[in-house]
Amino acid sequence: MAKLYFRFGAMNCGKSSALMQVAYNYEENGKKVILIKSVVDTKGGNTLVSRIGLKRKVDVLINTNESIKKYFKQWDGKVHCILVDEAQFLSEKQIEQLWIASKKLDIPVICYGLKIDFKSHLFKGSKRLLELADEIEELITICSCGKRAKFNVRFIDGKYTDTGNSVLIDGSRSNVEYKPMCGKCYMKLKYEKS
């Protein structure tokens, strides 16, 4: 029976490029993949974009309240892998539907996304993935100090902020940027402000 996978990491760990590599590997072997992305992720529109320049059109741009089950019939027996980018933006119900697809349709579902937001709280989609995923893997990136990064830190106009909505897509406003940070650097920034 197929599995639901959650591959997560801090910003800039290569989630989108890893997803596109998996898609390439399946297709190189004559297998059909479906790429899903939430409409919440406005960066790239209906295209996956990675910071290293890779791009790929999305097959399903899913709305917040849209049912993934409606695609089951057209995927059954025709799709070999479902790949989801920015899975943290999916609803808990959509994550459950992906889990059902892995079992009922026997299709591997590989979700890539952030675990926590810039306030260090779990995203709803990520929380449900941590609860349901058959396999969980952390993708590693580093902080500017060289240590392993776990936190996603938001900067607006070059200044650290820990206020605002959980979702503010970098690139949607030219003055918004996210940086991966280790615990020590994050603690200094958050709790030792002058």
N, C-alpha and C positions, 0 to 999 in steps of 0.2 A: 504494500500500500504506500502511496506517495505521502510526502511530508510537507508541512508548512515550516518554512525557515524564516528566521529573523536575523538579518545581518545589520548591525547598528554600529554607529561610531560618532564621534564628535565631528563638527564641521571640518571639511577639507581632508577627510580620511580616504576619499576616493570611492564613495558609495556608488555614484552614478556611473563612473567609468568601469567599476567592477561589474555592475549590472550589464552594461553594454558588452563587456567581454564575454559574460555568460551567454548572452543572446547570440553573439557571433559564434561561439563554440557550438551551440545547438544547431544553428543554421548551417554551419560548415558541414555538419553531419546530416543534412537534409531534414532536420526537425523544425516544426513550426512553433514559434513562441508568440506570446501575447504580452505587450508592454502596457502597463496601466500606470496612470499618474492622476493625482487629485487636481481638480480645478483650483484648489486653494494655492497650489504652487504655480504662481503666475510667471515665474522666470522661464523664458523659452516658449511660452504658450503651449502648443500641442507638440512640443519637441523636448526631449531630454537633452540637457546640456551639462557638460562637465567642465570644470575649470581648466582642464588640460586641452580643451578644444574639441573633444568628441561630441557628436550630435547624432540624434536618432529620433525619427518621428514616433509618436505614441500611437498605439492602436486604440486604446480606450482612455479618454479623458473623462474621469468619473466625477459626477457632481456629489455634493456633500450628502444628500439624502437618497441618492440613486441606489437601486438594488443591483448587486453584482450577480445575483441568481438569474437574472433575466438573460445573461449570456451563456448559462450552462449548456443549453441545448445546442447552440452553435459551436461551442468548444468541445463537447463530448466526442471523443474518438478522433478529433482533428488537431488538437493542440497538445504539444509535448511538454511545455513549461509555461507558467504564468510568472512574469516578473513585475514587481511593483516598486516604483521609485517614490521616495518621500512618503513612505507608508504611515508615518506618524500623523499625517493629515487625514487619514481615513477614519471613519467612525468605528466604534466598537462593533456595531452590527455588520459593517462591511468586512472587518477583520474576521468575524465569525463566519461570514459567507465564504471567504477565501479558505478558511480552515475546512469548511464543508466541501468545497470544490476539491481540495487535496484528497479527501477521503472518498467522496461519492464519485468523482470523475477520475480518480486515480492520476491526477496531474500534480507534479511538484509545483509548489507556489513559493517563490523566493522574494521576500520583502526586504527592501533596503530603506533605512531611515535613521533619524535621530531618536535617541531614547528620551532625552530631556530637553526642555526649552532653555532659554537664556536665564531663567530664574531658578534653574536646576530642579524643575518639577517634571514628572512624567507627562508626555503627551498621551491623550486618551487612546489613540491608535496603538502607540507603543506599549502602553500598559496592557492592552488586550493581547497584543502579540507576545509579550512576556508570559502571559497566563496560558496561551494556547499553543505556541510554537513547539513543534517537535524537536527542533534544533535551533540554538541561539549562538551567534558568533559575533564577537566584537572585532570591528575593523579598527586598526590602530593608526593614530596620527600623533604628531608631537606639538608641544607648546613651543613658543619662541625661545624658551630657556633650554630646550632640548629634552625635557621629560615628557612622558606619556600624557597626552591631553585627554581629559574626560568631560570638560565643561565647554559650553558654547556661550561666548560672551558677546553681548551686543554693544556696538559703538554707534553713536549718532553724531555726525559732524566731528568725528575723531575722539569723542568723549564717551567714556564708559557710562552705561545706564542700566539700572535694574528695574525700571518701571515701564509700563506700557503693555499692550496686548501681547499674548504669547506668540502670535503669528504676525510677523512683519517681514516680508520676503526681501532679502538683499537683492539689490538691483531694481526693486520696485520704486525705490527712492534713491537717488544718487548718494545721499549722505548716510545710508545705513550699511553697516558692515558687521560681520561676525568673525570672531577669531577663536580658534580652539585653545584651551588653556589647561594646564595641570592644576591640581588642587591647591598647591602652595601659591602659585601666581594668582589664581582666582580668589583665594582667601585674602591675600594682600590687597587686591583691587577692591573687593567687596567690603571688607571689614576694617581695613586700615586706611580708609580715605582720609585725607587731611581737610 
